Amino acid sequence: MQTLNDWPADAMAGLHGVLTDIEDTLTTEGPITQNALDALAVLRSAGLCLEPSRKPG
């Protein structure tokens, strides 16, 4: 996995958003972490949307 900062600009040109799991990805043992909130702010400032998902079951 690479951070978005490591991606070449031409590869990111078509990027519209990020898909992510919520439980234990954006959260840690329940609450959302400050690191996750900071990352969401970076996505928003870059004009990207976040599409959260849930694991089935």
Buried (B, 14 or more C-beta within 10 A) or exposed (E): EEEBEEEEEEEEEEEEEBEBEEEEBBEEEEEEEEEBEEBBEEBEEEEBEEEEEEEEE
